Amino acid sequence: MEKAKISGLLPSLKEDKRYLVLLLKAESKDVKEQIENSILKFIGILGYAKANPMIIETGKKQEKDYAILSINREYLDKVKVSLSLAGIRCIGVSGTVKKSRRFL
């Protein structure tokens, strides 16, 4: 008797991601906490869970702190507004991590 093959999700069922490139404040100490708090204040806990933000990369380029944030495509506008209200600047949006690095 053959075993049933377990397959992953169909591509049509997966969440579409977008990658935001963010310029952070110079005095920012904890990047993750700063981003989380700004999104939670604007769209709440349920919106935060649906947006599913994940920090992909942080670093320093040309004396500026940056972060690459992965979010659900449907919540792109809400997340961008919540970050701008906290003083975090979004300098670019891309569909892949590799292409998002061109904004740096």
C-alpha positions as CSV (number, residue, x, y, z in Angstrom):
1,M,0.0,0.0,0.0
2,E,1.4,3.4,-1.0
3,K,1.6,6.2,1.4
4,A,-0.3,9.4,0.6
5,K,1.9,12.3,-0.4
6,I,1.5,15.3,1.8
7,S,1.7,18.5,-0.3
8,G,2.1,22.1,0.8
9,L,-0.4,24.9,0.2
10,L,-1.3,25.7,-3.3
11,P,0.2,29.0,-4.5
12,S,-3.2,30.6,-4.8
13,L,-3.8,30.0,-1.1
14,K,-0.5,31.5,0.1
15,E,-0.3,35.1,1.4
16,D,1.3,37.6,-0.9
17,K,4.1,39.4,0.8
18,R,5.6,42.9,0.2
19,Y,8.9,44.1,1.6
20,L,9.2,47.6,2.9
21,V,12.5,49.4,3.3
22,L,12.4,51.7,6.3
23,L,14.7,54.5,7.5
24,L,14.7,54.6,11.2
25,K,15.2,57.4,13.7
26,A,18.8,58.0,14.7
27,E,18.0,57.6,18.4
28,S,16.2,54.3,17.9
29,K,17.5,51.6,20.3
30,D,15.2,48.7,19.9
31,V,14.0,48.5,16.3
32,K,11.6,45.7,16.7
33,E,9.8,47.3,19.6
34,Q,9.6,50.6,17.8
35,I,8.0,49.1,14.7
36,E,5.6,46.8,16.7
37,N,4.3,49.7,18.9
38,S,3.7,52.0,16.0
39,I,1.6,49.3,14.1
40,L,-0.2,48.2,17.2
41,K,-1.3,51.8,18.1
42,F,-2.8,52.4,14.6
43,I,-4.4,49.1,13.5
44,G,-4.7,47.2,16.8
45,I,-3.9,43.6,17.7
46,L,-6.2,42.0,15.1
47,G,-4.8,44.1,12.3
48,Y,-1.3,43.4,13.5
49,A,-2.0,39.6,13.4
50,K,-3.5,39.9,9.9
51,A,-0.6,42.1,8.6
52,N,1.9,39.6,9.9
53,P,4.9,41.9,10.0
54,M,8.4,40.3,10.3
55,I,11.7,42.1,10.3
56,I,13.9,40.5,7.7
57,E,17.0,42.5,8.0
58,T,18.4,45.5,10.0
59,G,21.6,47.4,9.5
60,K,23.4,50.6,8.9
61,K,24.1,52.0,5.4
62,Q,25.7,55.4,4.8
63,E,25.3,56.5,8.5
64,K,21.6,55.7,8.4
65,D,19.8,52.9,10.2
66,Y,17.5,50.8,8.0
67,A,15.2,47.8,8.3
68,I,13.5,45.6,5.8
69,L,10.0,44.6,6.9
70,S,7.9,41.8,5.4
71,I,4.1,42.3,5.5
72,N,0.9,41.0,4.0
73,R,0.1,42.7,0.7
74,E,-3.5,43.6,1.8
75,Y,-2.3,45.7,4.7
76,L,0.4,47.6,2.9
77,D,-1.3,51.0,3.1
78,K,-2.3,50.6,6.8
79,V,1.2,49.6,7.9
80,K,2.8,52.5,5.9
81,V,0.5,55.0,7.5
82,S,1.1,53.6,11.0
83,L,4.8,53.8,10.5
84,S,4.7,57.3,9.1
85,L,2.7,58.5,12.2
86,A,5.5,57.2,14.4
87,G,8.2,59.0,12.4
88,I,9.6,56.0,10.5
89,R,10.1,56.7,6.8
90,C,9.3,54.2,4.2
91,I,11.7,54.7,1.2
92,G,10.5,51.8,-1.0
93,V,8.3,48.8,-1.4
94,S,9.1,45.7,-3.4
95,G,7.9,42.2,-4.1
96,T,11.2,40.4,-3.3
97,V,13.9,40.9,-0.7
98,K,16.6,41.1,-3.4
99,K,14.9,43.9,-5.2
100,S,14.2,45.8,-2.0
101,R,17.9,46.2,-1.3
102,R,18.2,48.5,-4.4
103,F,16.5,51.3,-2.3
104,L,19.4,51.4,0.1
